[in-house]
Amino acid sequence: MLRNHQWQGPLWCADMFTRTSLLIAAAVALSAALAGCGSENDSADTADKPATSASPTGGAEKPEGRLLTAADAKAALPAISELPGSGWTTAPASTETTEPKVTPEKCSPVMNEISTDYTGYKSKLAARENITFTNEAAGQTELLFEVASWTNEADSQLPLTAAQLVENCKTFSATEEGLTLEFTAETLTPLQIGEQQAAVRLAAEFQGTKIYLTVFEARIGHNLISMVQTSPDPTDKSNEYKPLVESIVTDLQKTA
């Protein structure tokens, strides 16, 4: 869904998206930003292949895999001072959800259920906290980190199951509010963090700008840690941001 948009000439100027299922908004927003169209809510600067892999949990529950409160999840998120380089700003949080219509329908989970904001997950989540950073200097990059805790531990792998469908959904279209985008999807090699992992990259083009969205998710017990990179640069920078994901795990261990 396009959020807080305004009409300026031929382009929609929308706020940045905060979660995976807002890909269409991301494509529109990034295309507009790269064309020099500003957002009403810009923040001020403050300071190849397996889809999933698994290892048995075994033994006692890990502290970082315990059921979290919202305060636990929020405390584990990285601070802007931890990000590499300069030019990062924080983006306002969004509570909006959207579920574009996907064709073919079998590929809908790749667009909608890979993200914890999927409406079917709301009753399953005990906590979900995220933070988004943007960097115009780094090619209009957006970086989301999220910690979601699932009441039923087994449910924490549902987004990873959706990610596995990429193997049979290399191309699909998504339509919302009359706008249709054509997507390509591929699996990437995930960071070896957690008990199960998934890494996928989706790409779409809007008004001549190609947008790449790279999703990494790691499951530990009740919890799912997500990192989402959005940029016109196709480079997967997961290894560069790996210390931030590791710091989330470390912080969850400390708050036990």
Disulfide bonds with the S-S distance in Angstrom:
Cys13-Cys37 1.41
Cys107-Cys169 2.13
